[in-house]
Amino acid sequence: MYANVVMIHAAAMGTAFLLFAARELLFISASRGQVGAAKLALIANRIAGALTGIGIAGGIGLIVLGGWSLSTPWLLASFTLIAALMIVERTFVTPWEAQVRPALQGKIDKLEVQTLLGNKRALGGRVVTIALFALIIALMVVKPDLTAVFGA
């Protein structure tokens, strides 16, 4: 059962990561005037969010099934990165998405899309969340011995 949950967890999180990266590539196209690319980016973002939820549920299942202690150093580091990701997401990305989503659902022209996508604060937040996501994935894959950092 553990191996199946690992596969679900890894597939969901890996696909979510790729969709978040694809979202940014689509936003680059959209910033050059392709309005449809921005709408597709939001769909990719929504799917990635759902996959992240599945991946998190799988991760919790793996902690339980694998008998991992919550004080395991690489888990503590992962939880710290996840908290940082959530803070960045809620501070920089979510407010911007709340503005962009309704605008893209209505009639919007290329200039308006370019203006919305020109928000450097949101771009920075999205890039940081992708980088944090990548660090979390790397930590989960490598599971380094961090006892020197966290003591144990």
Secondary structure as a PSIPRED ss2 file (coil, helix, strand):
# PSIPRED VFORMAT (PSIPRED V4.0)

   1 M C   1.000  0.000  0.000
   2 Y H   0.000  1.000  0.000
   3 A H   0.000  1.000  0.000
   4 N H   0.000  1.000  0.000
   5 V H   0.000  1.000  0.000
   6 V H   0.000  1.000  0.000
   7 M H   0.000  1.000  0.000
   8 I H   0.000  1.000  0.000
   9 H H   0.000  1.000  0.000
  10 A H   0.000  1.000  0.000
  11 A H   0.000  1.000  0.000
  12 A H   0.000  1.000  0.000
  13 M H   0.000  1.000  0.000
  14 G H   0.000  1.000  0.000
  15 T H   0.000  1.000  0.000
  16 A H   0.000  1.000  0.000
  17 F H   0.000  1.000  0.000
  18 L H   0.000  1.000  0.000
  19 L H   0.000  1.000  0.000
  20 F H   0.000  1.000  0.000
  21 A H   0.000  1.000  0.000
  22 A H   0.000  1.000  0.000
  23 R H   0.000  1.000  0.000
  24 E H   0.000  1.000  0.000
  25 L H   0.000  1.000  0.000
  26 L H   0.000  1.000  0.000
  27 F H   0.000  1.000  0.000
  28 I H   0.000  1.000  0.000
  29 S H   0.000  1.000  0.000
  30 A H   0.000  1.000  0.000
  31 S H   0.000  1.000  0.000
  32 R C   1.000  0.000  0.000
  33 G C   1.000  0.000  0.000
  34 Q C   1.000  0.000  0.000
  35 V H   0.000  1.000  0.000
  36 G H   0.000  1.000  0.000
  37 A H   0.000  1.000  0.000
  38 A H   0.000  1.000  0.000
  39 K H   0.000  1.000  0.000
  40 L H   0.000  1.000  0.000
  41 A H   0.000  1.000  0.000
  42 L H   0.000  1.000  0.000
  43 I H   0.000  1.000  0.000
  44 A H   0.000  1.000  0.000
  45 N H   0.000  1.000  0.000
  46 R H   0.000  1.000  0.000
  47 I H   0.000  1.000  0.000
  48 A H   0.000  1.000  0.000
  49 G H   0.000  1.000  0.000
  50 A H   0.000  1.000  0.000
  51 L H   0.000  1.000  0.000
  52 T H   0.000  1.000  0.000
  53 G H   0.000  1.000  0.000
  54 I H   0.000  1.000  0.000
  55 G H   0.000  1.000  0.000
  56 I H   0.000  1.000  0.000
  57 A H   0.000  1.000  0.000
  58 G H   0.000  1.000  0.000
  59 G H   0.000  1.000  0.000
  60 I H   0.000  1.000  0.000
  61 G H   0.000  1.000  0.000
  62 L H   0.000  1.000  0.000
  63 I H   0.000  1.000  0.000
  64 V H   0.000  1.000  0.000
  65 L H   0.000  1.000  0.000
  66 G H   0.000  1.000  0.000
  67 G C   1.000  0.000  0.000
  68 W C   1.000  0.000  0.000
  69 S C   1.000  0.000  0.000
  70 L C   1.000  0.000  0.000
  71 S C   1.000  0.000  0.000
  72 T C   1.000  0.000  0.000
  73 P H   0.000  1.000  0.000
  74 W H   0.000  1.000  0.000
  75 L H   0.000  1.000  0.000
  76 L H   0.000  1.000  0.000
  77 A H   0.000  1.000  0.000
  78 S H   0.000  1.000  0.000
  79 F H   0.000  1.000  0.000
  80 T H   0.000  1.000  0.000
  81 L H   0.000  1.000  0.000
  82 I H   0.000  1.000  0.000
  83 A H   0.000  1.000  0.000
  84 A H   0.000  1.000  0.000
  85 L H   0.000  1.000  0.000
  86 M H   0.000  1.000  0.000
  87 I H   0.000  1.000  0.000
  88 V H   0.000  1.000  0.000
  89 E H   0.000  1.000  0.000
  90 R H   0.000  1.000  0.000
  91 T H   0.000  1.000  0.000
  92 F H   0.000  1.000  0.000
  93 V H   0.000  1.000  0.000
  94 T H   0.000  1.000  0.000
  95 P H   0.000  1.000  0.000
  96 W H   0.000  1.000  0.000
  97 E H   0.000  1.000  0.000
  98 A H   0.000  1.000  0.000
  99 Q H   0.000  1.000  0.000
 100 V H   0.000  1.000  0.000
 101 R H   0.000  1.000  0.000
 102 P H   0.000  1.000  0.000
 103 A H   0.000  1.000  0.000
 104 L H   0.000  1.000  0.000
 105 Q H   0.000  1.000  0.000
 106 G C   1.000  0.000  0.000
 107 K C   1.000  0.000  0.000
 108 I C   1.000  0.000  0.000
 109 D C   1.000  0.000  0.000
 110 K H   0.000  1.000  0.000
 111 L H   0.000  1.000  0.000
 112 E H   0.000  1.000  0.000
 113 V H   0.000  1.000  0.000
 114 Q H   0.000  1.000  0.000
 115 T H   0.000  1.000  0.000
 116 L H   0.000  1.000  0.000
 117 L H   0.000  1.000  0.000
 118 G C   1.000  0.000  0.000
 119 N C   1.000  0.000  0.000
 120 K H   0.000  1.000  0.000
 121 R H   0.000  1.000  0.000
 122 A H   0.000  1.000  0.000
 123 L H   0.000  1.000  0.000
 124 G H   0.000  1.000  0.000
 125 G H   0.000  1.000  0.000
 126 R H   0.000  1.000  0.000
 127 V H   0.000  1.000  0.000
 128 V H   0.000  1.000  0.000
 129 T H   0.000  1.000  0.000
 130 I H   0.000  1.000  0.000
 131 A H   0.000  1.000  0.000
 132 L H   0.000  1.000  0.000
 133 F H   0.000  1.000  0.000
 134 A H   0.000  1.000  0.000
 135 L H   0.000  1.000  0.000
 136 I H   0.000  1.000  0.000
 137 I H   0.000  1.000  0.000
 138 A H   0.000  1.000  0.000
 139 L H   0.000  1.000  0.000
 140 M H   0.000  1.000  0.000
 141 V H   0.000  1.000  0.000
 142 V H   0.000  1.000  0.000
 143 K C   1.000  0.000  0.000
 144 P C   1.000  0.000  0.000
 145 D C   1.000  0.000  0.000
 146 L C   1.000  0.000  0.000
 147 T H   0.000  1.000  0.000
 148 A H   0.000  1.000  0.000
 149 V H   0.000  1.000  0.000
 150 F H   0.000  1.000  0.000
 151 G C   1.000  0.000  0.000
 152 A C   1.000  0.000  0.000
